[in-house]
Amino acid sequence: MDVEVVRAKIKQAIHRVAGIEVAAISDTASYETDLGLDSLSILEIAVELENQFKFHASDEELSSIHTVQDAVALITKKVGVEVA
């Protein structure tokens, strides 16, 4: 699995939880400001990603995720994804 697969799965999780079209989700869009996600939606996305990628993030790590790019960085660090 490479970083592009991780990115796509994160965007798909956002789509499932919030109904935002994948094409409308940029890597640098703020979950709260740009995508309009509330804390519950962000938590739902985080739990889905933890289950999907089989890792656990601390509360501190989760609170540092504000964009798709942040989520990609955390997941690649946690699960050792190959960066293309």
N, C-alpha and C positions, 0 to 999 in steps of 0.2 A: 504494500500500500504506500502510495506517495502523498505528498502534501496537497496535491490537487484533489485527490479523492477525499481527504480530510476536509478540505474547504467545501467541497460539494455536499458532503454529509452534514456539515454544520448548517449550511444554507437550507438544506432540505428539512432539518429539524426546526429551524426558525419558521419555515413555511408551514409545517404541520401544526406547530403550536399557535402561531399568530396569523396564519393565512396570507402572509406577504409573499408575493410572487418571487421566486428565486432570482429571476433576472433583475429585479429591483433592489436586491440586497448587495451593496458594495462591500468590499473587504474592510473599508475604513468607516463605514456607517456606524454611528453610535447607536447602541441598542435602545437607549432611552430617548435621546434627542431626535435622531434621524428616523428610527424605525417605530418609535412610539410604544416600546415594550415597557410593561410595568414589572415590578420586582417578582411577582408570581410567575409571569411568563418567562422571565430570564431564568428563574429557578427550574421551571419545567424543562427548558431547553438544556440546562446544565445537567440535570438528572438523566435526560434522554441520551446525551452525549457520553456521560459516564457509563451508562449501561451498554451503549453501542460499542464504545471503544475499550470497555472493560478496564477502567482505571478509577481511582478515587482522588478527588481534589479537596484540599482543605478549604475551610471557609475563607481564609486569607487569599488563597489562589483564586477562588471563585469571585471574590469581590474585586479582583484586579482585571476581570474580563469585562470589557466595555464595547468591543467590536469583534467582528469575525476574525480579523487579523490576530487579536489577543487570544481568541479561542484556539486558532490554528497553532500559535506558538506554544500554548500550554499543552495541548494534546500531543504535538510532536515531541515535546520534552518528556511527557509522561510515558508515552508508548513507543518512543524510539522510531518514529516514522522517518523514512528516507526523504531528504530534501533534494528535489530535482535540480 
